[in-house]
Amino acid sequence: MRALHAPACPLCGGTAHAEVARFPELAFVRCGGCGLVYKREQAPGLGQGYEAAYFEKGGAGYLRRWAHRVRKCRRQLLAALEYAPHAQGVLDVGCSAGYVLEAAARLGLSCAGTDASRYAVDLCRGQGYRAEVGTLEALPFPDAAFDIVTAKHTLEHTPTPLRALEEMRRVLRPGGVVLLVVPDVSYWRYGGRPRTGSAFRPDRLGWQHSVYFGDQTLADACRRVRLTPVLAGKAVFRSRLASGWRRPLEVARWALLVLWTRAARALRLRREIQLIARKETPVLVESPP
């Protein structure tokens, strides 16, 4: 028996919707107002939870391909540093096995992580990193404590994404940035095979995920909590390549990545969306004498 999971769109609050996928255990819909795909109904108690079995035996392979994942996180942090070059402290929300923490440490940044899973927190602490148990809606850190907040494949797990983004903004210092990575709802398997693909099935990602974003809905969510999108997509020439003709192979690599990313988006082959958004520095207005 399904119960109501979200009575209205978690982004715009609208109630008009169209069905995307329905199973005996859950149902996903698309908001008729903003277009966000969200889980409207779910059977109580569905899913295995986020402890040892999820990390050790789950399909995502969180404990495999460590070096590859750390390299990818390093590239993403370098992109974030282009918009927060002063950054010293990084918080990874949903720290999992600690890839972002390792990448941040290699870049000389102080780092901390948080996860709803005690198992994940213990994994990170076992590697010598600071990590705390916490939820997206209540991060266990003080206001303005970090310059960069990362949330990689984390935001889709909460039925209240605006509350989660508000928390990320709260722990950011002015001028800091949040780096978000989420599944792309436009991926062809999600739209073309909603009942047989992994996104909505209750035995795959359906029990885990509450919302699915597109480019516009993710940017809109940031703006609603006063985070300003500054970069979308991973195919970007970083400023350190401004004089990069001295490194033609690196420039050529990034050029190919730009072309591939654009093609993948047009052909609906892109599996994830990346967005960097900034917490703007307040403008001080002098009072008249």
Backbone as numpy.savetxt, mean C-alpha at the origin, in Angstrom:
# Nx Ny Nz CAx CAy CAz Cx Cy Cz
-23.82 -18.06 6.23 -24.67 -16.87 6.23 -23.78 -15.62 6.23
-23.94 -14.79 5.20 -23.15 -13.57 5.12 -23.72 -12.50 6.05
-22.80 -11.69 6.58 -23.17 -10.52 7.37 -22.69 -9.28 6.63
-23.27 -8.14 6.95 -22.89 -6.89 6.31 -21.47 -6.51 6.75
-20.59 -6.34 5.78 -19.20 -6.00 6.05 -18.99 -4.49 5.94
-19.59 -3.87 4.95 -19.52 -2.41 4.76 -20.87 -1.94 4.23
-21.65 -1.22 5.02 -22.98 -0.79 4.58 -22.95 0.26 3.49
-21.82 0.95 3.34 -21.67 2.00 2.33 -20.23 2.01 1.85
-19.98 2.73 0.77 -18.63 2.82 0.22 -17.67 3.39 1.25
-16.55 2.73 1.54 -15.60 3.24 2.53 -14.87 4.50 2.09
-15.00 4.87 0.81 -14.30 6.04 0.30 -15.22 7.27 0.24
-16.36 7.15 -0.45 -17.23 8.32 -0.63 -18.51 8.25 0.19
-18.80 7.10 0.80 -20.00 6.96 1.61 -21.26 6.67 0.83
-21.14 6.50 -0.49 -22.31 6.21 -1.31 -22.84 4.81 -1.08
-24.13 4.62 -1.33 -24.74 3.31 -1.14 -25.11 2.63 -2.46
-25.15 3.38 -3.56 -25.43 2.78 -4.86 -24.23 1.93 -5.28
-24.51 0.72 -5.79 -23.42 -0.17 -6.16 -23.87 -1.18 -7.20
-22.90 -1.79 -7.84 -23.15 -2.88 -8.79 -22.32 -4.09 -8.35
-22.89 -5.26 -8.47 -22.20 -6.46 -8.01 -21.02 -6.80 -8.90
-19.91 -7.17 -8.27 -18.70 -7.58 -8.98 -18.51 -9.09 -8.89
-18.63 -9.65 -7.71 -18.48 -11.09 -7.50 -19.24 -11.49 -6.25
-19.95 -12.59 -6.33 -20.72 -13.08 -5.18 -20.45 -14.57 -4.98
-20.19 -14.94 -3.73 -19.99 -16.32 -3.33 -20.86 -16.56 -2.09
-21.08 -17.81 -1.72 -21.85 -18.06 -0.49 -21.23 -17.38 0.74
-19.90 -17.19 0.74 -19.21 -16.65 1.91 -19.05 -15.13 1.89
-19.11 -14.49 0.71 -18.85 -13.05 0.64 -19.36 -12.47 -0.67
-19.38 -11.15 -0.73 -19.80 -10.45 -1.94 -19.04 -9.14 -2.07
-18.48 -8.89 -3.26 -17.81 -7.63 -3.59 -18.68 -6.83 -4.55
-18.66 -5.50 -4.37 -19.44 -4.61 -5.23 -18.56 -3.45 -5.67
-19.03 -2.73 -6.70 -18.37 -1.52 -7.15 -19.26 -0.33 -6.84
-18.69 0.68 -6.18 -19.45 1.86 -5.81 -19.93 2.59 -7.06
-21.21 2.94 -7.07 -21.77 3.66 -8.20 -21.36 5.12 -8.24
-20.77 5.61 -7.16 -20.33 7.00 -7.11 -18.88 7.18 -7.51
-17.95 6.61 -6.73 -16.52 6.83 -6.97 -15.84 5.70 -7.72
-16.47 4.53 -7.78 -15.88 3.41 -8.51 -15.04 2.47 -7.67
-14.91 2.73 -6.38 -14.14 1.83 -5.52 -14.81 0.46 -5.47
-14.02 -0.60 -5.56 -14.52 -1.96 -5.36 -14.30 -2.34 -3.90
-15.37 -2.75 -3.24 -15.25 -3.07 -1.82 -16.11 -4.27 -1.45
-15.73 -4.91 -0.35 -16.46 -6.09 0.14 -17.66 -5.62 0.95
-18.84 -5.96 0.48 -20.05 -5.50 1.16 -20.56 -6.52 2.17
-20.34 -7.81 1.89 -20.83 -8.86 2.79 -19.75 -9.92 2.97
-19.74 -10.52 4.17 -18.82 -11.61 4.44 -19.34 -12.46 5.59
-19.12 -13.76 5.50 -19.50 -14.67 6.57 -18.60 -14.45 7.78
-19.14 -14.39 8.98 -18.31 -14.21 10.18 -17.30 -15.34 10.32
-16.09 -14.99 10.75 -15.06 -16.00 11.02 -14.36 -16.54 9.79
-14.58 -15.94 8.64 -13.96 -16.44 7.42 -12.47 -16.14 7.42
-11.66 -17.11 7.00 -10.22 -16.88 6.85 -9.40 -17.53 7.92
-8.09 -17.66 7.65 -7.17 -18.38 8.54 -6.44 -17.47 9.51
-6.51 -16.16 9.30 -5.76 -15.25 10.15 -4.36 -15.01 9.62
-3.59 -14.21 10.35 -2.30 -13.74 9.86 -1.15 -14.17 10.76
-1.15 -15.41 11.16 -0.06 -15.86 12.01 0.86 -16.83 11.25
1.44 -17.80 11.90 2.53 -18.58 11.32 2.15 -19.24 10.00
1.00 -19.89 9.92 0.63 -20.61 8.70 0.50 -19.67 7.52
0.02 -18.46 7.75 -0.15 -17.48 6.68 1.20 -17.13 6.05
2.22 -16.96 6.86 3.53 -16.57 6.35 4.34 -17.76 5.86
4.20 -18.90 6.52 5.05 -20.04 6.19 4.50 -20.89 5.05
3.16 -20.96 4.93 2.56 -21.85 3.95 1.65 -21.15 2.95
1.41 -19.84 3.15 0.51 -19.12 2.27 1.07 -18.95 0.87
0.18 -18.69 -0.08 0.57 -18.58 -1.47 1.47 -17.40 -1.78
1.49 -16.38 -0.94 2.29 -15.19 -1.21 3.79 -15.44 -1.03
4.15 -16.50 -0.34 5.56 -16.83 -0.17 6.35 -15.75 0.54
5.86 -15.29 1.68 6.48 -14.16 2.37 7.90 -14.45 2.84
8.24 -15.71 3.02 9.56 -16.03 3.54 10.52 -16.47 2.43
10.08 -16.34 1.17 10.93 -16.69 0.03 11.38 -15.44 -0.71
12.42 -15.58 -1.54 12.92 -14.53 -2.42 13.28 -13.27 -1.62
13.96 -13.49 -0.51 14.31 -12.38 0.39 15.13 -11.31 -0.33
16.19 -11.69 -1.01 17.08 -10.71 -1.64 16.34 -9.89 -2.70
15.52 -10.55 -3.50 14.75 -9.85 -4.53 13.80 -8.84 -3.91
13.11 -9.22 -2.87 12.15 -8.34 -2.23 12.84 -7.13 -1.58
14.00 -7.35 -0.99 14.73 -6.25 -0.38 15.20 -5.26 -1.45
15.68 -5.78 -2.57 16.11 -4.89 -3.66 14.95 -4.05 -4.17
13.80 -4.66 -4.32 12.62 -3.91 -4.78 12.24 -2.84 -3.77
12.26 -3.16 -2.49 11.95 -2.17 -1.45 12.96 -1.04 -1.47
14.22 -1.35 -1.72 15.24 -0.31 -1.79 14.95 0.66 -2.92
14.56 0.14 -4.09 14.21 1.03 -5.20 13.03 1.92 -4.86
12.06 1.36 -4.18 10.88 2.14 -3.81 11.23 3.22 -2.79
12.10 2.89 -1.85 12.52 3.90 -0.87 13.33 5.01 -1.54
14.14 4.66 -2.52 14.88 5.69 -3.24 13.94 6.65 -3.95
12.85 6.11 -4.50 11.85 6.98 -5.13 11.22 7.90 -4.10
10.90 7.37 -2.92 10.31 8.18 -1.85 11.29 9.26 -1.39
12.56 8.94 -1.36 13.57 9.90 -0.92 13.71 11.08 -1.88
13.31 10.90 -3.13 13.32 12.02 -4.06 12.36 13.13 -3.60
11.32 12.75 -2.87 10.32 13.72 -2.43 10.45 14.05 -0.95
11.34 13.35 -0.26 11.65 13.66 1.14 13.13 13.45 1.35
13.98 14.25 0.68 15.43 14.03 0.76 16.01 14.22 2.15
15.25 14.89 3.02 15.70 15.11 4.39 15.42 13.91 5.29
14.77 12.89 4.77 14.24 11.80 5.60 15.33 11.08 6.38
14.98 10.76 7.61 15.87 9.97 8.47 15.16 8.74 9.03
13.84 8.85 9.28 13.11 7.76 9.90 12.03 7.20 9.01
11.94 5.86 8.95 10.96 5.16 8.12 10.11 4.26 9.00
8.80 4.28 8.77 7.88 3.33 9.39 7.27 2.48 8.30
7.34 1.16 8.45 6.69 0.24 7.51 5.44 -0.32 8.17
4.29 0.01 7.61 3.01 -0.45 8.13 2.65 -1.76 7.44
2.50 -2.81 8.24 2.35 -4.15 7.67 3.73 -4.68 7.32
4.60 -4.74 8.32 6.03 -4.97 8.07 6.36 -6.40 7.66
5.43 -7.34 7.80 5.63 -8.69 7.30 6.96 -9.26 7.78
7.79 -9.76 6.85 9.04 -10.39 7.24 10.20 -9.41 7.35
9.95 -8.11 7.08 10.96 -7.11 7.32 11.76 -6.65 6.12
11.23 -6.81 4.90 11.98 -6.41 3.70 12.24 -4.91 3.68
11.22 -4.11 3.97 11.40 -2.65 3.95 12.38 -2.23 5.04
12.31 -2.85 6.20 13.21 -2.50 7.29 14.66 -2.78 6.91
14.88 -3.91 6.26 16.23 -4.24 5.81 16.71 -3.25 4.76
15.84 -2.91 3.81 16.22 -1.96 2.76 16.50 -0.59 3.35
15.69 -0.15 4.31 15.91 1.15 4.95 17.24 1.17 5.69
17.54 0.10 6.40 18.80 0.04 7.14 19.99 0.12 6.19
19.89 -0.53 5.04 20.99 -0.50 4.07 21.19 0.89 3.49
20.13 1.70 3.50 20.23 3.08 3.02 20.63 4.05 4.13
20.89 3.52 5.33 21.32 4.36 6.43 20.20 5.08 7.14
18.96 4.60 6.98 17.80 5.23 7.61 17.42 4.48 8.87
16.96 5.17 9.88 16.40 4.50 11.05 15.03 3.96 10.66
14.62 2.85 11.24 13.39 2.21 10.77 12.66 1.53 11.91
11.37 1.41 11.72 10.50 0.69 12.66 9.37 0.08 11.84
8.78 -0.95 12.37 7.68 -1.61 11.68 6.53 -1.88 12.61
5.38 -2.10 12.02 4.21 -2.51 12.80 3.39 -3.48 11.97
2.76 -4.43 12.65 1.95 -5.42 11.96 0.90 -5.93 12.95
-0.25 -6.32 12.39 -1.29 -6.91 13.23 -0.91 -8.31 13.68
0.06 -8.91 13.02 0.48 -10.27 13.30 1.62 -10.31 14.31
1.41 -10.99 15.41 2.48 -11.18 16.38 3.63 -11.97 15.76
3.31 -12.92 14.91 4.34 -13.72 14.24 5.25 -12.83 13.41
4.67 -11.91 12.62 5.47 -11.01 11.79 6.34 -10.10 12.64
5.78 -9.57 13.70 6.55 -8.70 14.59 7.73 -9.45 15.19
7.51 -10.69 15.59 8.60 -11.48 16.15 9.67 -11.78 15.10
9.26 -11.99 13.83 10.23 -12.19 12.76 11.16 -10.98 12.64
10.57 -9.79 12.65 11.36 -8.57 12.50 12.24 -8.33 13.72
11.70 -8.56 14.90 12.51 -8.38 16.10 13.67 -9.37 16.13
13.45 -10.57 15.59 14.51 -11.56 15.54 15.68 -11.14 14.67
15.44 -10.21 13.76 16.50 -9.67 12.91 17.10 -8.40 13.48
16.63 -8.02 14.68 17.20 -6.87 15.34 16.50 -5.56 15.06
15.33 -5.60 14.44 14.61 -4.39 14.09 13.53 -4.08 15.12
13.24 -2.80 15.25 12.15 -2.37 16.13 10.83 -2.66 15.43
9.94 -3.36 16.07 8.63 -3.66 15.51 7.61 -3.77 16.65
6.40 -3.31 16.38 5.34 -3.30 17.38 4.06 -3.87 16.79
3.31 -4.58 17.61 1.99 -5.04 17.19 1.04 -3.85 17.15
0.32 -3.71 16.07 -0.62 -2.60 15.94 -1.52 -2.81 14.74
-2.56 -2.02 14.66 -3.50 -2.12 13.54 -3.37 -0.89 12.66
-3.90 -0.99 11.46 -3.90 0.14 10.54 -4.65 1.33 11.11
-5.68 1.04 11.88 -6.51 2.11 12.42 -5.98 2.70 13.72
-4.95 2.09 14.29 -4.37 2.59 15.53 -2.89 2.24 15.56
-2.08 3.05 14.90 -0.64 2.79 14.84 -0.01 3.11 16.19
0.83 2.21 16.71 1.38 2.38 18.07 2.60 3.29 18.11
2.48 4.48 17.53 3.58 5.44 17.49 3.04 6.84 17.69
3.86 7.76 18.20 3.39 9.13 18.46 3.24 9.94 17.18
2.62 11.09 17.33 2.44 12.01 16.20 3.80 12.45 15.64
3.83 12.67 14.31 4.98 13.27 13.63 6.30 12.59 14.02
6.30 11.26 13.95 7.49 10.52 14.38 8.38 10.06 13.23
7.88 10.12 11.99 8.60 9.55 10.86 8.56 10.49 9.65
9.55 10.32 8.78 9.62 11.11 7.55 9.04 10.36 6.36
9.09 9.05 6.39 8.53 8.20 5.34 7.71 7.11 6.00
6.50 6.90 5.51 5.66 5.78 5.93 5.37 4.94 4.70
5.67 3.66 4.78 5.38 2.76 3.67 4.26 1.80 4.07
3.42 1.48 3.10 2.35 0.50 3.30 2.21 -0.28 2.00
2.92 -1.39 1.93 2.98 -2.19 0.71 2.03 -3.38 0.84
1.00 -3.37 -0.02 -0.02 -4.42 -0.01 -0.60 -4.59 1.41
-0.95 -3.46 1.96 -1.50 -3.41 3.31 -2.85 -2.71 3.35
-2.98 -1.60 2.64 -4.19 -0.77 2.73 -5.43 -1.51 2.28
-5.29 -2.48 1.39 -6.46 -3.21 0.90 -7.04 -4.16 1.94
-6.32 -4.34 3.06 -6.78 -5.27 4.08 -7.77 -4.66 5.08
-7.99 -3.36 5.02 -8.87 -2.74 6.01 -10.18 -2.28 5.38
-11.30 -2.45 6.07 -12.57 -1.92 5.58 -12.71 -0.42 5.81
-11.74 0.19 6.49 -11.77 1.63 6.75 -10.46 2.27 6.25
-10.25 2.31 4.93 -8.98 2.81 4.41 -8.71 4.28 4.73
-9.76 5.10 4.83 -9.53 6.51 5.15 -9.00 6.66 6.56
-9.51 5.88 7.47 -9.01 5.92 8.84 -7.54 5.48 8.88
-7.20 4.47 8.09 -5.81 4.01 8.04 -4.90 5.10 7.48
-5.34 5.78 6.43 -4.53 6.85 5.85 -4.40 8.03 6.81
-5.46 8.30 7.56 -5.37 9.37 8.57 -4.32 9.04 9.62
-4.23 7.77 10.01 -3.22 7.35 10.97 -1.81 7.50 10.39
-1.65 7.13 9.13 -0.34 7.30 8.49 0.05 8.77 8.44
-0.92 9.62 8.12 -0.64 11.05 8.08 -0.28 11.56 9.48
-0.95 11.03 10.49 -0.70 11.49 11.86 0.74 11.25 12.27
1.30 10.09 11.92 2.66 9.77 12.37 3.73 10.35 11.45
3.31 10.99 10.34 4.25 11.65 9.43 4.61 13.04 9.93
5.87 13.42 9.76 6.26 14.80 9.98 5.84 15.65 8.77
5.57 16.92 8.96 5.29 17.79 7.81 6.42 17.72 6.79
6.06 17.60 5.52 7.05 17.42 4.48 7.41 15.98 4.23
6.90 15.07 5.06 7.15 13.64 4.87 6.23 13.06 3.81
6.52 11.83 3.42 5.72 11.18 2.37 5.28 9.79 2.80
4.17 9.37 2.23 3.70 8.00 2.38 3.83 7.31 1.03
4.35 6.09 1.04 4.49 5.27 -0.15 3.48 4.13 -0.05
2.52 4.11 -0.98 1.47 3.10 -0.98 1.64 2.18 -2.18
1.51 0.88 -1.94 1.48 -0.11 -3.01 0.27 -1.01 -2.76
-0.63 -1.08 -3.74 -1.86 -1.85 -3.60 -2.12 -2.63 -4.88
-2.92 -3.68 -4.84 -3.31 -4.36 -6.08 -4.07 -3.42 -7.00
-3.88 -3.58 -8.30 -4.57 -2.75 -9.29 -5.87 -3.43 -9.69
-7.00 -2.79 -9.38 -8.29 -3.39 -9.67 -8.52 -3.53 -11.17
-7.75 -2.81 -11.99 -7.89 -2.90 -13.44 -7.18 -4.11 -14.04
-6.42 -4.84 -13.24 -5.73 -6.03 -13.74 -6.75 -6.96 -14.41
-6.40 -7.47 -15.57 -7.38 -8.17 -16.41 -8.01 -9.38 -15.72
-7.26 -10.06 -14.87 -7.83 -11.23 -14.22 -8.90 -10.86 -13.19
-8.78 -9.66 -12.63 -9.77 -9.24 -11.66 -11.10 -8.93 -12.33
-11.05 -8.20 -13.44 -12.28 -7.85 -14.13 -12.79 -8.93 -15.04
-11.87 -9.64 -15.71 -12.29 -10.64 -16.68 -12.66 -11.97 -16.07
-12.11 -12.27 -14.88 -12.39 -13.56 -14.23 -12.68 -13.34 -12.76
-13.74 -12.60 -12.43 -13.98 -12.26 -11.02 -14.30 -13.48 -10.15
-14.85 -14.53 -10.73 -15.22 -15.68 -9.91 -14.13 -16.76 -9.87
-13.25 -16.77 -10.87 -12.23 -17.81 -10.90 -10.84 -17.28 -10.56
-10.61 -15.96 -10.68 -9.32 -15.39 -10.30 -9.17 -15.34 -8.79
-7.98 -14.96 -8.35 -7.69 -15.01 -6.92 -8.25 -13.84 -6.13
-8.58 -12.71 -6.79 -8.88 -11.48 -6.06 -10.08 -11.58 -5.13
-11.13 -12.27 -5.56 -12.38 -12.25 -4.81 -12.75 -13.60 -4.19
-12.10 -14.65 -4.58 -12.46 -15.97 -4.07 -12.25 -16.05 -2.56
-13.20 -16.60 -1.85 -13.07 -16.66 -0.38 -11.92 -17.54 0.10
-11.46 -18.49 -0.73 -10.35 -19.34 -0.32 -9.00 -18.78 -0.75
-9.00 -17.62 -1.41 -7.74 -16.99 -1.83 -7.63 -15.62 -1.16
-7.77 -14.55 -1.95 -7.61 -13.21 -1.39 -8.91 -12.60 -0.88
-10.02 -13.21 -1.22 -11.30 -12.63 -0.84 -11.49 -12.44 0.65
-11.03 -13.40 1.44 -11.19 -13.27 2.90 -10.25 -12.22 3.48
-9.13 -11.95 2.78 -8.14 -11.01 3.29 -8.46 -9.56 2.94
-8.90 -9.32 1.72 -9.00 -7.96 1.19 -10.39 -7.39 1.36
-10.44 -6.11 1.71 -11.72 -5.42 1.88 -11.99 -4.40 0.79
-10.94 -3.87 0.17 -11.11 -2.85 -0.87 -10.10 -3.10 -1.98
-10.48 -2.68 -3.20 -9.58 -2.70 -4.35 -9.61 -1.33 -5.01
-8.40 -0.77 -5.20 -8.27 0.58 -5.73 -7.88 0.58 -7.20
-8.25 1.67 -7.88 -7.69 2.04 -9.16 -6.86 3.29 -8.96
-6.27 3.80 -10.04 -5.43 4.99 -9.93 -6.19 6.15 -9.30
-7.40 6.41 -9.79 -8.14 7.58 -9.34 -8.65 7.41 -7.91
-9.14 6.24 -7.56 -9.69 6.06 -6.21 -8.59 6.11 -5.16
-7.39 5.63 -5.50 -6.29 5.69 -4.53 -5.84 7.15 -4.32
-5.72 7.89 -5.42 -5.36 9.30 -5.29 -6.43 10.08 -4.55
-7.70 9.76 -4.82 -8.81 10.43 -4.14 -8.78 10.15 -2.65
-8.49 8.91 -2.27 -8.42 8.56 -0.85 -7.35 9.39 -0.15
-6.21 9.59 -0.79 -5.14 10.39 -0.19 -5.59 11.84 -0.02
-6.19 12.38 -1.05 -6.61 13.79 -0.97 -7.65 14.00 0.11
-8.49 13.02 0.35 -9.54 13.16 1.37 -8.96 13.28 2.77
-7.75 12.79 2.97 -7.12 12.91 4.30 -5.97 13.92 4.28
-5.96 14.78 3.26 -4.98 15.86 3.15 -3.55 15.35 2.95
-3.44 14.32 2.11 -2.15 13.88 1.61 -2.14 14.20 0.12
-1.11 14.87 -0.36 -1.06 15.34 -1.73 -0.29 14.36 -2.61
-0.95 13.69 -3.56 -0.21 12.79 -4.46 0.85 13.55 -5.25
2.06 13.01 -5.28 3.15 13.65 -6.01 3.76 12.74 -7.07
3.52 11.45 -6.98 4.10 10.52 -7.95 3.24 9.26 -8.01
2.86 8.86 -9.22 2.13 7.62 -9.42 2.91 6.76 -10.39
3.05 5.49 -10.08 3.77 4.58 -10.96 5.22 4.44 -10.57
5.82 3.33 -11.01 7.21 3.07 -10.61 8.22 3.41 -11.70
7.73 3.70 -12.91 8.65 4.00 -14.00 8.92 5.50 -14.03
9.83 5.97 -13.20 10.11 7.39 -13.07 11.62 7.61 -13.11
12.05 8.62 -13.84 13.46 8.99 -13.83 13.73 9.77 -12.55
14.50 9.19 -11.64 14.82 9.90 -10.42 15.78 11.04 -10.74
15.78 12.06 -9.90 16.59 13.24 -10.17 18.08 12.92 -10.19
18.49 11.85 -9.53 19.90 11.52 -9.56 20.36 11.11 -10.95
19.40 10.87 -11.87 19.74 10.55 -13.24 19.67 11.77 -14.15
19.49 12.96 -13.55 19.37 14.17 -14.37 20.59 14.36 -15.25
21.75 14.03 -14.73 22.97 14.10 -15.54 23.44 12.69 -15.90
22.45 11.82 -16.02 22.74 10.39 -16.14 23.25 9.93 -17.48
23.46 10.86 -18.43 24.03 10.40 -19.69 25.43 9.85 -19.49
26.00 10.10 -18.33 27.27 9.45 -18.00 27.04 7.98 -17.66
25.78 7.62 -17.47 25.44 6.23 -17.16 24.36 5.78 -18.15
24.68 5.65 -19.41 23.67 5.39 -20.44 22.91 4.09 -20.24
23.56 3.06 -19.70 22.85 1.80 -19.51 21.74 1.95 -18.48
22.02 2.72 -17.41 21.00 2.92 -16.39 19.84 3.74 -16.94
20.15 4.77 -17.72 19.11 5.58 -18.32 18.28 4.74 -19.28
18.93 3.90 -20.07 18.22 3.04 -21.01 17.30 2.07 -20.27
17.77 1.57 -19.15 16.94 0.66 -18.36 15.66 1.34 -17.90
15.79 2.56 -17.39 14.62 3.27 -16.90 13.70 3.67 -18.05
14.26 3.98 -19.21 13.43 4.30 -20.37 12.58 3.10 -20.78
13.19 1.94 -20.79 12.43 0.73 -21.11 11.35 0.47 -20.07
11.66 0.75 -18.81 10.68 0.54 -17.76 9.49 1.48 -17.92
9.77 2.72 -18.34 8.68 3.67 -18.61 7.76 3.12 -19.69
8.35 2.67 -20.79 7.55 2.15 -21.91 6.76 0.92 -21.50
7.41 0.02 -20.75 6.73 -1.20 -20.33 5.57 -0.88 -19.39
5.78 0.04 -18.44 4.73 0.36 -17.48 3.52 0.96 -18.18
3.76 1.83 -19.14 2.64 2.43 -19.87 1.89 1.39 -20.67
2.64 0.48 -21.31 1.99 -0.58 -22.08 1.20 -1.52 -21.17
1.79 -1.88 -20.02 1.12 -2.78 -19.09 -0.18 -2.17 -18.57
-0.16 -0.87 -18.32 -1.38 -0.21 -17.87 -2.46 -0.22 -18.95
-2.06 0.09 -20.18 -3.03 0.13 -21.28 -3.61 -1.24 -21.57
-2.79 -2.29 -21.42 -3.23 -3.65 -21.72 -3.80 -4.36 -20.49
-3.88 -3.67 -19.38 -4.42 -4.21 -18.12 -3.60 -5.40 -17.63
-2.28 -5.28 -17.80 -1.37 -6.31 -17.32 -0.70 -5.92 -16.00
-0.95 -4.71 -15.54 -0.31 -4.21 -14.32 -1.00 -4.79 -13.09
-0.24 -5.39 -12.22 -0.81 -6.06 -11.05 -0.94 -5.15 -9.83
-0.12 -4.09 -9.79 -0.15 -3.25 -8.60 -0.02 -1.77 -8.97
-0.47 -0.92 -8.07 -0.37 0.52 -8.20 0.58 1.02 -7.13
1.45 1.96 -7.51 2.32 2.61 -6.54 2.01 4.10 -6.54
1.92 4.67 -5.36 1.62 6.09 -5.22 2.41 6.66 -4.07
3.03 7.82 -4.29 3.69 8.57 -3.23 2.89 9.84 -3.00
2.56 10.12 -1.75 1.79 11.32 -1.39 2.49 12.02 -0.23
2.41 13.34 -0.23 3.14 14.15 0.74 2.20 14.79 1.76
2.68 14.86 3.00 2.03 15.67 4.02 2.63 17.06 3.94
1.88 17.99 3.44 2.43 19.31 3.17 2.82 20.03 4.44
3.85 20.85 4.34 4.30 21.68 5.45 3.35 22.85 5.62
2.84 23.08 6.81 1.91 24.20 7.00 2.55 25.53 6.61
1.75 26.38 5.97 2.22 27.70 5.58 1.89 28.67 6.70
2.91 29.32 7.24 2.72 30.26 8.34 2.32 31.61 7.77
1.23 32.14 8.24 0.76 33.44 7.79 0.99 34.44 8.92
1.75 35.47 8.61 2.05 36.46 9.63 0.80 37.30 9.91
0.53 37.48 11.17 -0.60 38.32 11.54 -0.24 39.80 11.37
-1.20 40.60 10.97 -0.91 42.02 10.74 -0.45 42.71 12.02
0.42 43.71 11.89 0.92 44.40 13.10 -0.19 45.18 13.76
